[in-house]
Amino acid sequence: MDLLAAALVAALALLVEHWFPWELLIRRPLPPLAAYTLGVLALALPLTGLFLIRGEAGAALALWTVIGSGGAAVLCAHALDRFLLGLNRKDELIEQLKLKDGDEER
């Protein structure tokens, strides 16, 4: 029964998160990393509660260790994407300036 309750809490949390008017609250769409975090929390918190109720603290620790490493990987991937996008934009700007300088010399 406690497994069913945890599953129901997770499902309801995800439904609320899905239809919550985020744009009215924060005046813009919910950023992807925030959406990922809220979704993971909606799943992990009820499961953590279930583990703790059942006396399975080791399972809760394992869950949060996996979540933490996965979250760190996603943050690193997004940081790398931003860095590479910045390099690409810089290279495009340099190329545009070179082209513009070439036009002015003619």
Secondary structure by P-SEA (a helix, b strand, c coil): caaaaaaaaaaaaaaaaaaccccccccccccaaaaaaaaaaaccaaaaaaaaaacaaaaaaaaaaaaaaaaaaaaaaaaaaaaaaaaaaaaaaaaaaaaaaaaaac
